[in-house]
Amino acid sequence: MSERTILVWFRNDLRLHDNEILSEALRKADNVLPVYIFDPYYFKTSTSGSLKTGSFRARFLLQSVANLRQNLQQFGAELIIRTGDPAQVLTQLAEEYQVCEVYHHREVAPEETDASERVEAALWKMKLNLKHFIGHTMYHKEDLPFPIKDIPDSFVAFKKKVERDSSVRQCTAYPENITTPAITDAGELPTLADLGVPEPVDDLRATNFFIGGETAGLARLEQYLISQQNCGQKNGKNAGGTSSCLSPWLAVGCISPRQMYWEAVKHRSSLQNGDALMLELLWRDYFRFMFKKHGQKYFRAEGFSGEAPEAATNQDELFEHWKAGETGVPYIDAAMHELNATGFISNYSRQALATYLTKELQVDWTRGALYFEEKLIDYSPASNWGNWAFVAGVGNDTKSNRFFNAAKPANQLDSKSDFINTWLPVSA
């Protein structure tokens, strides 16, 4: 009897812990064939010169894939790395290694689901099945108290029903062993130059440093939990929590949201910012489920409303000033300089920038969402576009502001602070 080989297509799930497609393939097959594909579509340059994936995110992704390969190699296994169209690459590998099935985690944004559909169609011609798994959310879709089509559009209603009637599944076990077939050509990790992306320049003013990969992500999670406990011990009940800064690892799946949840539960009694962390994870789930329910509506200027918000006649000029951090509003300009220089800003800065662009400047909000897509190291389609639509007032829920970190109007933002002194050029 011939050995069964299941191909595991890694996408935004670059980890070995709590990875259902890997654990299920190990359970059902004699061999697993781990594969990661760099799709040129995500590294293209627009006619305006903007990148779909900016330098900081591309470097973080390369580091994450390299770390996945290293972690597999510790089991004597290997990760096949290719660059090209996933439909072509996967069918070629499936034939070469006599694969019996392909596993992957289902995505929710249109571009990612289109890629899955093309792969599924190509494999179907070979009489092979692409099996879909759900592994990017804290709450599993099958455990929600309602089908996707009936999910409440209101975040408040979603939060209340999910927290009351659902529970978070336990993480899947870490692999005990991983067996791959004999791999003749594992492939080289591409360079940024190979992908057409310039090298990022690290800014000395940056306070957050992100190294991609499961190893670094789990270390950051542990570091965050320890810092929160120490904060509580030193300052008592009134200690203020700080951002976990774990979103870059969450975005490419180096950390599982379930892992974060259960670690937070385990340390809840001493965790100063535990509830805020849970709320962030729930917002992330909400936007992903909303994308599953509503799809393309999140990419239209009118969103869920009857028409797009009124736009300024000179919005091209205003948008360029906003991108360059030259609006004349100190906090806005400082936040934009930090984003451009590092690829990461606080959630509050994101809300402030989005609010200013859409409400004060009256620029088409989709322009801002596209700019964040290029620049953010932790870009995730559902969270980014869902958040921008919410701020612009064209999302599916405009009444959950008590759970939303809404920014102040421009005239109420700080004009003097250490943050502004750090990031705003003296000449500005």
TORKE-718063 format. One line per 2 residues: number of its first residue (from 1); for each residue x, y, z of C-alpha. Coordinates in steps of 0.5 Angstrom, whole numbers. Example, Ala and Ser with C-alpha at 12.3 -4.5 7.8 and 13.67 -1.06 7.14 Angstrom:
residues 2
1) 25 -9 16  27 -2 14
***
This chain:
residues 428
1) 0 0 0  3 7 -2
3) 4 12 3  -1 18 4
5) 2 25 3  -2 31 5
7) 1 38 3  0 43 8
9) 0 50 5  2 55 10
11) -1 62 9  -2 67 15
13) -1 61 20  7 61 20
15) 7 57 26  7 50 29
17) 4 51 35  -4 51 35
19) -4 49 28  -10 45 26
21) -8 44 19  -1 41 21
23) -4 37 27  -9 34 23
25) -5 32 17  0 29 22
27) -6 25 24  -8 23 18
29) -2 22 13  4 18 13
31) 8 24 11  7 32 11
33) 9 36 5  10 43 8
35) 10 49 3  10 57 3
37) 9 61 -3  11 68 -5
39) 5 70 -9  8 76 -14
41) 1 79 -14  2 81 -6
43) 9 85 -8  7 89 -14
45) 8 96 -15  2 101 -17
47) 2 106 -23  3 111 -17
49) 9 108 -15  6 105 -8
51) 7 98 -6  2 93 -4
53) 7 90 1  12 95 4
55) 19 94 6  18 93 14
57) 12 88 13  16 84 7
59) 22 84 12  18 81 17
61) 14 76 13  21 74 10
63) 24 73 17  17 69 19
65) 18 64 14  25 63 15
67) 24 62 22  18 57 20
69) 23 53 16  28 53 22
71) 23 50 27  21 45 22
73) 28 43 21  29 42 28
75) 24 36 27  28 33 21
77) 23 36 17  23 41 11
79) 19 47 8  19 48 1
81) 19 55 -1  17 57 -8
83) 15 64 -12  10 64 -17
85) 2 63 -18  0 58 -12
87) -5 55 -17  1 53 -21
89) 6 51 -16  1 47 -12
91) -1 43 -18  6 42 -20
93) 8 40 -13  2 35 -12
95) 4 31 -18  11 31 -16
97) 10 28 -9  4 24 -11
99) 0 28 -6  -7 25 -4
101) -10 32 -1  -8 39 0
103) -10 43 7  -10 50 8
105) -13 55 13  -19 59 10
107) -19 67 9  -24 72 9
109) -22 78 5  -24 77 -3
111) -17 77 -6  -15 71 -1
113) -21 67 -2  -20 68 -10
115) -13 65 -9  -16 59 -6
117) -22 58 -11  -17 58 -17
119) -12 53 -13  -19 49 -11
121) -21 49 -19  -14 47 -21
123) -13 41 -16  -20 39 -18
125) -18 38 -25  -13 33 -22
127) -18 30 -18  -15 33 -11
129) -19 36 -6  -17 43 -2
131) -19 42 5  -21 48 8
133) -20 49 16  -22 55 20
135) -16 58 25  -15 65 25
137) -20 67 30  -21 66 37
139) -28 64 37  -29 58 32
141) -34 59 27  -38 53 28
143) -38 55 36  -42 62 35
145) -49 62 37  -51 64 30
147) -50 62 23  -45 67 19
149) -51 70 15  -55 72 22
151) -49 75 26  -51 81 29
153) -48 87 25  -47 91 32
155) -41 90 36  -44 91 42
157) -50 85 41  -44 81 38
159) -40 81 44  -46 80 49
161) -48 74 45  -41 71 44
163) -39 72 51  -45 69 54
165) -46 63 49  -40 61 46
167) -33 59 49  -26 59 46
169) -23 52 44  -17 49 47
171) -11 50 43  -8 44 39
173) -2 40 41  5 42 39
175) 7 36 34  11 31 37
177) 14 29 31  14 31 23
179) 16 27 17  16 29 10
181) 18 26 4  25 26 1
183) 25 33 -2  30 34 -7
185) 29 42 -8  27 46 -2
187) 28 52 -5  31 59 -3
189) 28 64 1  28 70 -4
191) 31 77 -2  27 83 -1
193) 30 85 -8  28 79 -11
195) 21 81 -9  22 88 -12
197) 22 91 -5  27 96 -2
199) 31 95 4  27 98 10
201) 31 103 14  31 103 21
203) 30 109 25  33 110 31
205) 27 114 35  23 107 34
207) 21 104 41  18 98 38
209) 23 93 34  19 87 31
211) 23 80 29  18 76 25
213) 17 68 27  14 64 32
215) 20 64 36  20 71 37
217) 13 72 37  12 67 43
219) 18 70 47  14 77 46
221) 8 74 49  12 72 55
223) 15 78 56  9 82 55
225) 5 78 60  11 78 65
227) 11 86 64  4 86 66
229) 5 82 72  11 86 74
231) 7 93 73  1 90 77
233) 6 88 83  9 95 83
235) 3 100 82  -3 96 85
237) -10 96 82  -9 103 79
239) -3 101 74  -5 103 67
241) -3 97 62  1 98 55
243) -1 96 48  2 88 47
245) 5 90 41  3 83 39
247) -1 85 32  5 84 27
249) 6 76 29  -2 75 30
251) -3 78 23  2 73 19
253) 0 67 24  6 67 28
255) 2 67 34  -5 64 35
257) -11 68 38  -13 62 42
259) -6 62 45  -6 69 47
261) -13 68 50  -11 62 54
263) -5 65 56  -9 71 58
265) -14 67 62  -8 63 66
267) -5 70 68  -12 74 69
269) -11 75 76  -5 79 76
271) -5 81 69  -7 89 69
273) -9 89 61  -12 83 61
275) -19 85 59  -17 90 54
277) -13 85 51  -19 80 50
279) -23 86 47  -18 87 42
281) -18 80 40  -26 80 40
283) -25 86 35  -21 82 31
285) -26 76 31  -32 81 29
287) -28 84 23  -26 77 20
289) -33 75 21  -36 81 18
291) -32 80 12  -34 73 12
293) -41 76 12  -41 82 8
295) -35 81 3  -34 87 -2
297) -38 92 1  -32 94 6
299) -28 96 0  -33 101 -3
301) -33 108 -2  -40 108 0
303) -39 102 4  -46 100 8
305) -49 107 7  -53 109 1
307) -47 114 -2  -40 115 -1
309) -38 121 4  -38 128 1
311) -30 129 -1  -26 135 -2
313) -25 138 -9  -18 138 -8
315) -17 132 -4  -11 130 -8
317) -7 135 -5  -10 134 2
319) -8 127 1  -1 128 0
321) 0 133 6  -3 128 10
323) 2 122 7  8 126 8
325) 6 129 15  5 136 13
327) -2 138 15  0 143 21
329) -3 139 26  3 137 31
331) 0 130 33  -3 128 26
333) 4 130 23  8 126 28
335) 4 120 28  5 120 20
337) 12 121 21  12 115 26
339) 8 110 21  13 112 15
341) 19 111 19  17 105 23
343) 11 101 20  8 101 26
345) 4 106 31  -1 105 36
347) -8 104 36  -10 111 38
349) -6 114 33  -9 110 27
351) -16 112 30  -13 120 30
353) -10 119 23  -16 116 20
355) -21 121 23  -17 127 21
357) -17 125 14  -24 123 13
359) -27 128 18  -23 134 18
361) -20 134 11  -26 130 7
363) -21 125 3  -24 119 1
365) -23 114 6  -21 108 2
367) -15 112 0  -13 112 7
369) -14 104 8  -10 103 2
371) -4 107 5  -4 103 11
373) -4 97 7  2 99 4
375) 5 102 11  3 97 17
377) 7 92 19  1 88 22
379) -3 90 16  -9 85 16
381) -15 86 11  -21 85 15
383) -18 89 21  -16 95 17
385) -21 96 12  -27 94 17
387) -23 100 22  -23 105 17
389) -30 104 14  -32 104 22
391) -28 111 23  -31 114 16
393) -38 112 18  -40 108 13
395) -39 101 16  -44 96 18
397) -44 98 25  -44 106 27
399) -46 105 34  -41 101 38
401) -37 107 40  -36 106 47
403) -32 100 46  -28 103 40
405) -22 107 41  -25 114 38
407) -20 119 37  -21 127 39
409) -22 132 34  -16 136 31
411) -17 142 36  -17 137 42
413) -11 133 40  -4 134 44
415) 0 140 41  6 139 46
417) 8 132 48  15 127 48
419) 11 124 43  11 130 38
421) 18 132 40  21 125 38
423) 17 125 31  16 132 29
425) 21 135 25  24 141 28
427) 23 145 21  15 142 21
***
